[in-house]
Amino acid sequence: MRGRKWVFPTLLVLWAMLIFFFSTQTYEEQSLSSFLGQFNTPYWYELLEGISFMYGGAEVSAHTAGVDGFLEFFIRKGAHLFIFFVFGFLTFGVWRAFVMNKVISFSGAIVCVLLYASADELHQKFTGGRTPLVQDVMIDTFGGVLGILFFLLLNRWWRRPSRKKRV
């Protein structure tokens, strides 16, 4: 039973290393353009041409980035959200394993997610072809908060009385 206490810290360190590894890759090494290029057709362009917005001071649209670049933008931001969802989930698991106060665990986990997201973007500043953006820190932090909330939801479901009676 005692060894269980170290499951979340071990997984968190491994996940943080994975995030660091992804951050060391250049934009070109992570590019999905060769796969997404198949969507550069008039059909997809017409379907997406009316969607345009600003992100990080630049316009994001099928017109400015091409269909493949436009789709890759959403895949990349979804990856940010997912990666930090897991990071937040694991971070809260570490806090809950060592700190019994839920408010301190929740607050501490959010601060850790925010700090790691910020450090990750700073690290990208020194990686070729990568641009650190405050907006990405916000997406990462939001993903982390969702992971923390999912942990709480899962924990509540796992501990509910009706579930224990069935087991």
N, C-alpha and C positions, 0 to 999 in steps of 0.2 A: 504493500500500500504506500509506503514512503516514497518509493521510486516514482509514483504517479505525479508527485509534486513537481518533478523536473521535466515532465512531458511538454508542457507549454513553453517553458524557457528554451528547451532544446529545439522545438519546432520553430519558435520565434527567431532564434539565431540563424537557423538554416534558411528561413524565409527572408530575413534581412540580407543574408549573403546572396540570395537569388536576386533580390531587388538591386543590390549593388552591382551584381554581374550584368543585369540588363542595362544599368546606367552607364556601364563602361563601353557599351556598344555604340558605335556611331549610328547616325540616322540611316545611312545607307545599309548597314549590316542588319537593321531591323525592318527595312523597307519591304512592303508587301506589293509594291507596284507591279512586279512581274506577274503575280497572281491576279491582282485586281485590274490589270490592263484589259482583261477580257470584257470588262463592263464599260469600256470606252466606246459605247455604241450610241447612235442617235436616240434609240429608245430610252436608255438610262439618262442620257443628257437631258432630254425633254422632260422626263419624270422628275429630275432634280433641279432643273434650271431656275425654278422660282424660289429656291431656298438659299438664303444668304444671310450671314451675320458676322459680327466682328468678334475676334478672339485674339487676345494678346496684341492688339493694335493692328491686326491684319484681317482683311476680309476672307471669310471661308465660304466658298461656293464651288459648284461644279464648273462655273465659268472661269474662276481664277486658278483652281487647282486641278481641273480635269475631274472626270468622274472617279477615276482611281484614287486620286489624292483626296477628294472629298470623302469617299468611303473610308479611306485609310485614317483620316482624321478621327472619325467616330470609333473606329476599331482601336486606335491608340488611346483615346480618352476612356473608352470602355475598359481597356487593359489597366489604365491607371486606377480606375474605380475598383476593379476586381482585385488587383494586387494589394491595394491598401485596405480593402474590405477584409481580406484574409489577415493582413498585418494587424488591423485593429482588433479582430477577433482573437488572435493569438496574444496580443499585448494585454487585452483585458483578462484573458485567461491567466497570464502571468501575475497580474496584479491581484486577481481573486485568489490565486494559490497562496500568496504571501501576505495579503492585506484583507482583513475580514470586513472592513467598512466599505460598503458599496459606493458611497459618494466619493470617498478618496480614491477607490479603485477606478471609478468611472472618470473622474477628473484627471487622475494620473495617466490613464491610458490615452485620453484625448491629447494631453500635452505631449506624451511620447510620440503619438502618431504625427502631430503637427511638427515636432522637432525633426523626426526622421524624414518626413516629406520635404521639409525645408532643406535638410542636409542633402537629400537626394537631388533636389533641383540645383543646389550649389555645386554638387559633384558633376552634374551634367554641363555646367558652365565650362569645365575643363576637359570635356569630351568633344572630339571633333564632330561638327555638324549638328550639335545639340544646342537647344536654346532653353535656358531656365526661365520659367514663367510663374508668376504669382498665381495665375489662374490654375496651373497644374497643382500647386500646393493646395489650393482650395478643393479641387476635385479629389486629390489624394486624401485630404482630411475628411471630406464628406464620405468617401468610401470607407475610411477607418471608423467613422462614427456609425455608419450603417453596420459594419462588422461587429462593433461593440453592442449595438442594439439587438442584432441577431443573436449574439451570445446570451444576452439577457432573456430574450424571447425563448430561445432553446432551453435555457436553464429553468425558466418558469414552467415550460411544458414538461421538462424532464422530472421536475420535483412536484408536480401537481398530485394531489391525493388520489384521484381516480386512477392514475397510472400505476401507483404503487400497489393498489388493491389487486390489479390484474396480474401482477408479477408474482 
